[in-house]
Amino acid sequence: MTILYVKQKLFSMGGHFTVTDQQQHVVYTVQGSVMQLSKSFTINNCNNQEVAKVIQKLFSFLPTYEVEMNGKLVATIRKKLTLFRAKFEIDAGEIEVDGDVFGLNFSITKDGHEIATIHEAALSLGHYYEIDVKDDQVTHLVVVILLTIEYVKQQESQADMDSTTY
């Protein structure tokens, strides 16, 4: 079992931030693309080795992202069209996301078994989200799913703010 933390609202495709463990040691670094038409971000481990790359597909009706690990496409994450709650379709085997995605309190299941939960960390300094991964073999993929969902949320929030600005 692994517990990781992501600081809320620091993500941008052009940004750089870290994912830490319980002792605040850096486990992953995330670097977004700058000045590219197709936005992407790369996740590296603590040894600065690439773990995954997430690439936004340009020509899709709803936000769609492809996840590459070791140079191979391992997942596609796309936002589904819904009226009230954000839903995501994840093509990566039998993986599903359930819960309050916009509040970032949700669980990830694989083959019907819970492999991770994500929620706002209690008693933390600042706003941190806690990732509780129950199956260490899928830690990289769980982190990628969380970061992609958080990015989509922030893009929608930014679009809402831009549309209300005169």
Secondary structure, DSSP 4 states (H G I P E B T S, - for coil): -EEEEEETT---TT-EEEEEETT--EEEEEEE--S-SS-EEEEEETTS-EEEEEEE-SS-SS-EEEEEETTEEEEEEEEE--SSS-EEEEESSSEEEEEETTTTEEEEEETTEEEEEEEEPTT-SS-EEEEEES-GGGHHHHHHHHHHHHHHHHHHHHHHHHHH--
